[in-house]
Amino acid sequence: MHNTIDITRERFFASKSERVLEVGVEKQRALGEYTWQLVRVELEHRTELYQLLVDASGDALSTPAGATAYVVHARELGEVHGHLEAGPARPMGAEQSNTNLIVGESIVKVFRKLEDGLNPDVELISRIDNPHVAKVTGFVTDEGRTLAMQQELVRGVDGFELATSGRVEPADAYELGAAVRSVHESLAAEFGTEVLSGAHVRDRLNANLDAYVRRAEALRPYEGRLRALYGSLADGEARVQRVHGDLHLGQTLRGEDTWFLIDFEGEPARPLAERRLPDVSARDVAGMIRSFGYARAVGGFGEGWYKECVDKLKLGYGEVDGSLLAAYVADKAAYEVVYEANNRPDWVGIPLAAVEEICST
């Protein structure tokens, strides 16, 4: 058996800004010439579990041979649900919090950070039939944790890549908004809806901010103004449902004639149990609005392009409570400050500028 790699240096390691106390292998087995491992990372305030496939050179899932070995032996790792197609595999190559492997006309997503319970990416899209979502054909679980899933391969271009290269027009944003609405309707039909009080929504937003401020000191000067924004929400009822939870342009693909939504895991910094809770649909719309803000900053576009795209996005989506949407745009921007501080410190200025703008209006 091979020793494990230095997991703290990997792109998929979620807690780069936190102190690691201990790293140990909880479970491992040989997969041909490779070693599959579940690695437990002890942090100061919690424990995280990661899935690896290693050889003497390091992380083997980043190589075609390692990817193929994982796919061929995946059914040996736990309980198989549905059908898994095995065959030659190759990693998609983009650095992500998980690892996607292309196998014929399908994608196998290998979940890196594991938590107890069915991953929302599997749970949600395996139960809906929607033209904007690729179908799940099978998945693997081990002791209740979701190790991997296989779904149809969608051929399209990453929405953020399209936007930052100037290939997304307001009309495209309208179609994207309509696609998001369609997926929300499918999720509501399958999983149902609930009603929360305005006080409950405010409490959620304030609890989120508690966690954000603890992890990103840069947010502390804005804390009071953000809480005032949340406090201004009405006391009336808010309808909630299962949502994507981490929707942005990078979670979309533009096919030949339609938009697809991908990666339904929810925000990776939130615990899985929290990501599975019903939420207001405004969360996903807010995520897309913030993503157009990122595209504006990265692509160097003017305010006019951004405003027109956001207006068309909202028009395509349809009715959404304006005050609730503004609060969730603020929540998303604050979350992004935490994410960027932990993963891409050079980008933290993008969401921080948005927080400053929100708090100045």
C-alpha positions as CSV (number, residue, x, y, z in Angstrom):
1,M,0.0,0.0,0.0
2,H,1.2,3.5,-0.8
3,N,1.5,6.3,1.7
4,T,-1.0,9.1,1.3
5,I,-0.2,12.4,-0.3
6,D,0.0,15.8,1.3
7,I,-3.7,16.5,1.1
8,T,-3.5,20.0,2.4
9,R,-1.8,21.0,-1.0
10,E,-4.6,19.6,-3.1
11,R,-7.2,21.8,-4.9
12,F,-10.0,19.8,-3.4
13,F,-8.9,20.3,0.2
14,A,-11.6,22.5,1.7
15,S,-9.9,24.0,4.7
16,K,-6.6,25.5,3.5
17,S,-6.8,28.5,5.9
18,E,-7.3,26.3,9.0
19,R,-4.8,24.6,11.2
20,V,-4.4,20.8,10.6
21,L,-3.8,18.8,13.7
22,E,-3.5,15.3,12.3
23,V,-4.0,13.4,9.1
24,G,-4.6,9.6,9.1
25,V,-5.9,6.9,6.8
26,E,-9.3,5.6,7.9
27,K,-9.7,2.9,5.2
28,Q,-7.8,1.8,2.2
29,R,-7.7,-1.0,-0.4
30,A,-5.7,-1.9,-3.5
31,L,-7.2,-1.1,-6.9
32,G,-4.8,-2.8,-9.2
33,E,-1.5,-0.9,-8.9
34,Y,-3.2,2.0,-7.1
35,T,-4.4,2.5,-3.5
36,W,-7.9,3.8,-2.8
37,Q,-8.0,5.7,0.6
38,L,-10.4,7.5,2.9
39,V,-8.2,10.0,4.7
40,R,-9.4,11.7,7.9
41,V,-8.2,15.2,8.6
42,E,-8.4,16.5,12.1
43,L,-8.8,20.3,12.3
44,E,-9.1,22.4,15.4
45,H,-12.9,22.5,15.5
46,R,-14.0,19.5,13.3
47,T,-12.9,16.5,11.3
48,E,-13.1,16.1,7.5
49,L,-12.9,13.0,5.4
50,Y,-11.5,12.8,1.9
51,Q,-11.4,10.2,-0.9
52,L,-8.1,9.6,-2.7
53,L,-6.6,7.3,-5.3
54,V,-2.8,7.4,-5.0
55,D,0.4,5.8,-6.3
56,A,4.0,6.6,-5.6
57,S,3.7,9.7,-7.7
58,G,0.8,11.2,-5.9
59,D,-2.9,11.7,-6.8
60,A,-3.6,9.1,-9.5
61,L,-7.1,10.4,-10.4
62,S,-5.5,13.2,-12.3
63,T,-4.1,10.6,-14.8
64,P,-6.0,8.5,-17.4
65,A,-4.6,5.3,-16.0
66,G,-5.6,6.1,-12.5
67,A,-9.0,7.4,-13.7
68,T,-9.6,4.1,-15.6
69,A,-8.6,2.0,-12.6
70,Y,-11.1,3.9,-10.4
71,V,-13.9,3.4,-12.8
72,V,-13.2,-0.2,-13.4
73,H,-13.1,-1.0,-9.7
74,A,-15.7,1.5,-8.4
75,R,-18.3,-1.2,-7.7
76,E,-15.8,-2.8,-5.3
77,L,-15.8,0.3,-3.1
78,G,-19.3,0.1,-1.7
79,E,-23.0,-0.4,-2.6
80,V,-23.9,0.2,-6.3
81,H,-27.2,2.0,-7.0
82,G,-28.5,1.9,-10.6
83,H,-26.1,1.0,-13.4
84,L,-22.3,1.9,-13.6
85,E,-20.7,1.8,-17.0
86,A,-17.0,0.9,-16.9
87,G,-14.4,1.5,-19.5
88,P,-11.4,3.7,-20.4
89,A,-11.6,7.0,-18.5
90,R,-9.8,10.4,-18.6
91,P,-10.0,13.3,-16.2
92,M,-11.6,16.4,-17.5
93,G,-8.6,18.3,-16.3
94,A,-10.2,21.4,-14.7
95,E,-9.3,21.8,-11.0
96,Q,-12.4,21.5,-8.9
97,S,-13.6,20.5,-5.4
98,N,-14.4,17.1,-7.0
99,T,-12.9,15.1,-9.9
100,N,-14.9,14.5,-13.1
101,L,-13.9,11.5,-15.3
102,I,-15.1,11.1,-18.9
103,V,-16.2,7.5,-19.7
104,G,-17.6,7.1,-23.1
105,E,-20.7,9.2,-23.3
106,S,-20.9,9.6,-19.5
107,I,-19.2,11.4,-16.7
108,V,-18.2,9.8,-13.4
109,K,-18.0,12.4,-10.6
110,V,-15.7,11.3,-7.8
111,F,-16.6,13.1,-4.6
112,R,-13.5,14.2,-2.8
113,K,-14.8,15.5,0.5
114,L,-17.2,13.0,2.0
115,E,-19.9,13.5,4.5
116,D,-22.6,11.3,6.1
117,G,-25.8,11.2,4.0
118,L,-26.7,11.1,0.3
119,N,-25.0,13.8,-1.6
120,P,-27.5,16.4,-2.9
121,D,-26.0,16.1,-6.4
122,V,-27.2,12.5,-6.5
123,E,-30.3,13.0,-4.5
124,L,-31.8,15.9,-6.5
125,I,-31.0,15.1,-10.1
126,S,-31.6,11.3,-9.8
127,R,-35.3,12.0,-9.0
128,I,-36.2,14.7,-11.6
129,D,-36.7,14.6,-15.3
130,N,-35.8,18.0,-16.7
131,P,-34.4,19.1,-20.1
132,H,-31.9,21.3,-18.4
133,V,-30.3,18.6,-16.2
134,A,-28.2,15.5,-17.3
135,K,-29.7,12.2,-16.1
136,V,-28.0,10.2,-13.4
137,T,-27.5,6.5,-14.3
138,G,-25.9,5.2,-11.2
139,F,-23.9,6.0,-8.0
140,V,-21.9,4.3,-5.3
141,T,-22.2,4.7,-1.5
142,D,-20.1,3.4,1.4
143,E,-21.5,3.5,4.9
144,G,-24.0,6.1,3.9
145,R,-21.5,8.4,2.2
146,T,-21.7,9.1,-1.5
147,L,-18.4,8.1,-3.2
148,A,-19.2,8.7,-6.9
149,M,-22.0,9.1,-9.4
150,Q,-22.3,8.5,-13.1
151,Q,-24.5,10.7,-15.4
152,E,-25.0,11.4,-19.1
153,L,-22.3,13.5,-20.7
154,V,-23.6,17.0,-21.7
155,R,-21.6,18.6,-24.5
156,G,-21.5,22.3,-23.9
157,V,-19.3,25.2,-23.0
158,D,-18.8,26.5,-19.4
159,G,-21.1,29.4,-18.8
160,F,-18.5,31.5,-17.0
161,E,-16.0,30.9,-19.8
162,L,-18.6,32.1,-22.3
163,A,-19.5,35.2,-20.2
164,T,-15.9,36.3,-19.5
165,S,-15.0,35.9,-23.2
166,G,-17.8,38.2,-24.2
167,R,-20.1,35.4,-25.7
168,V,-23.1,35.9,-23.4
169,E,-25.6,38.5,-24.4
170,P,-28.6,39.7,-22.4
171,A,-30.9,37.4,-24.5
172,D,-28.8,34.4,-23.3
173,A,-29.3,35.6,-19.7
174,Y,-33.0,35.6,-20.3
175,E,-32.9,32.0,-21.5
176,L,-30.7,31.1,-18.5
177,G,-33.2,32.6,-16.1
178,A,-36.0,30.5,-17.7
179,A,-33.9,27.3,-17.4
180,V,-33.4,28.0,-13.7
181,R,-37.2,28.5,-13.2
182,S,-37.8,25.2,-15.1
183,V,-35.5,23.3,-12.8
184,H,-37.0,24.9,-9.7
185,E,-40.4,23.8,-10.8
186,S,-39.3,20.2,-11.3
187,L,-37.6,20.2,-7.9
188,A,-40.8,21.6,-6.2
189,A,-43.0,19.0,-8.0
190,E,-40.8,16.1,-6.8
191,F,-39.7,17.2,-3.3
192,G,-42.6,19.6,-2.4
193,T,-42.5,23.0,-0.7
194,E,-42.7,24.3,2.8
195,V,-43.4,27.7,4.4
196,L,-41.0,29.5,6.8
197,S,-41.7,32.7,8.7
198,G,-39.8,35.8,7.9
199,A,-38.2,35.6,11.3
200,H,-36.9,32.1,10.5
201,V,-35.3,33.4,7.2
202,R,-33.7,36.3,9.1
203,D,-32.3,33.9,11.7
204,R,-30.8,31.8,8.9
205,L,-29.1,34.7,7.3
206,N,-27.8,36.0,10.6
207,A,-26.5,32.5,11.5
208,N,-24.7,32.4,8.1
209,L,-23.1,35.7,8.8
210,D,-22.0,34.5,12.2
211,A,-20.1,31.7,10.5
212,Y,-18.7,34.0,7.7
213,V,-17.3,36.6,10.1
214,R,-15.6,33.9,12.2
215,R,-13.8,32.7,9.0
216,A,-13.1,36.0,7.3
217,E,-12.1,39.0,9.4
218,A,-12.5,41.2,6.3
219,L,-16.3,41.0,6.7
220,R,-16.3,42.4,10.3
221,P,-16.6,46.1,9.2
222,Y,-19.7,45.3,7.3
223,E,-21.4,43.0,9.8
224,G,-23.7,45.7,11.3
225,R,-25.0,46.9,7.9
226,L,-25.6,43.4,6.7
227,R,-27.6,42.5,9.8
228,A,-29.6,45.7,9.3
229,L,-30.4,44.6,5.7
230,Y,-31.5,41.1,7.0
231,G,-33.5,42.8,9.7
232,S,-35.5,44.8,7.2
233,L,-37.1,41.6,5.7
234,A,-40.8,41.4,6.3
235,D,-42.4,39.2,8.9
236,G,-44.6,37.4,6.3
237,E,-44.2,33.8,5.2
238,A,-41.6,32.7,2.7
239,R,-42.0,29.6,0.6
240,V,-39.0,27.3,0.5
241,Q,-38.1,24.2,-1.5
242,R,-35.0,22.2,-2.6
243,V,-32.8,24.3,-4.7
244,H,-29.4,24.0,-6.4
245,G,-27.7,25.9,-3.6
246,D,-24.5,27.0,-5.3
247,L,-25.7,28.3,-8.6
248,H,-23.4,30.4,-10.7
249,L,-22.2,30.6,-14.3
250,G,-19.5,28.0,-13.7
251,Q,-22.3,25.5,-12.7
252,T,-23.9,25.9,-16.2
253,L,-23.1,24.6,-19.6
254,R,-24.4,26.1,-22.8
255,G,-25.3,23.4,-25.2
256,E,-26.2,23.8,-28.9
257,D,-29.7,25.2,-28.1
258,T,-30.2,25.2,-24.4
259,W,-28.6,25.8,-21.0
260,F,-27.8,22.9,-18.6
261,L,-27.4,23.2,-14.8
262,I,-24.8,21.0,-13.2
263,D,-23.2,20.2,-9.8
264,F,-26.2,20.2,-7.4
265,E,-24.1,19.7,-4.3
266,G,-24.7,23.1,-2.8
267,E,-22.0,25.4,-1.4
268,P,-19.0,23.3,-0.4
269,A,-18.2,25.3,2.7
270,R,-21.6,24.4,4.3
271,P,-22.2,21.1,6.1
272,L,-24.1,18.5,4.0
273,A,-27.1,18.4,6.4
274,E,-27.5,22.2,5.9
275,R,-27.2,21.9,2.2
276,R,-30.1,19.5,2.1
277,L,-32.5,21.9,3.8
278,P,-35.2,23.5,1.7
279,D,-34.4,27.2,0.9
280,V,-35.9,30.1,-0.8
281,S,-35.6,29.9,-4.6
282,A,-34.1,33.5,-4.5
283,R,-30.8,31.8,-3.3
284,D,-30.2,30.4,-6.8
285,V,-31.2,33.6,-8.6
286,A,-28.9,35.6,-6.2
287,G,-26.0,33.2,-7.1
288,M,-26.5,33.9,-10.8
289,I,-26.6,37.6,-10.2
290,R,-23.3,37.5,-8.2
291,S,-21.8,35.3,-10.9
292,F,-22.5,38.0,-13.5
293,G,-20.7,40.4,-11.1
294,Y,-17.7,38.1,-11.2
295,A,-17.9,37.9,-15.0
296,R,-18.0,41.7,-15.2
297,A,-14.9,42.0,-13.0
298,V,-12.9,39.2,-14.7
299,G,-13.9,40.1,-18.3
300,G,-13.5,43.8,-17.8
301,F,-17.1,44.6,-18.9
302,G,-19.0,47.8,-18.1
303,E,-21.9,48.3,-15.7
304,G,-24.3,48.5,-18.6
305,W,-23.7,44.9,-19.7
306,Y,-23.9,43.6,-16.2
307,K,-27.2,45.5,-15.4
308,E,-28.8,44.4,-18.7
309,C,-27.8,40.7,-18.2
310,V,-29.1,40.8,-14.6
311,D,-32.4,42.4,-15.7
312,K,-32.9,39.8,-18.4
313,L,-32.0,37.0,-16.1
314,K,-34.7,38.1,-13.6
315,L,-37.2,38.6,-16.4
316,G,-36.5,35.1,-17.7
317,Y,-36.8,33.6,-14.2
318,G,-40.1,35.4,-13.4
319,E,-41.5,36.6,-10.2
320,V,-39.2,36.8,-7.2
321,D,-39.5,38.9,-4.0
322,G,-37.1,41.9,-4.4
323,S,-36.3,42.4,-0.8
324,L,-35.6,38.7,-0.3
325,L,-33.4,38.6,-3.4
326,A,-31.4,41.6,-2.2
327,A,-30.7,39.9,1.1
328,Y,-29.6,36.7,-0.6
329,V,-27.3,38.6,-3.0
330,A,-25.7,40.1,0.1
331,D,-25.5,36.6,1.8
332,K,-23.9,35.2,-1.3
333,A,-21.3,38.0,-1.6
334,A,-20.4,37.5,2.1
335,Y,-20.0,33.7,1.5
336,E,-17.8,34.4,-1.5
337,V,-15.4,36.5,0.7
338,V,-15.0,33.5,2.9
339,Y,-14.5,31.1,-0.1
340,E,-12.0,33.3,-1.8
341,A,-10.0,34.0,1.4
342,N,-9.7,30.2,1.8
343,N,-9.1,29.2,-1.9
344,R,-8.1,32.2,-4.1
345,P,-6.9,35.1,-1.9
346,D,-6.1,37.1,-5.1
347,W,-9.8,37.2,-5.9
348,V,-11.2,38.2,-2.5
349,G,-11.4,41.8,-3.7
350,I,-14.2,40.9,-6.2
351,P,-16.8,39.8,-3.6
352,L,-15.5,42.3,-1.0
353,A,-16.2,45.2,-3.4
354,A,-19.7,43.8,-3.9
355,V,-20.3,43.7,-0.1
356,E,-19.0,47.3,0.1
357,E,-21.4,48.4,-2.6
358,I,-24.4,46.5,-1.0
359,C,-23.6,48.1,2.4
360,S,-23.3,51.6,0.8
361,T,-26.8,51.6,-0.8
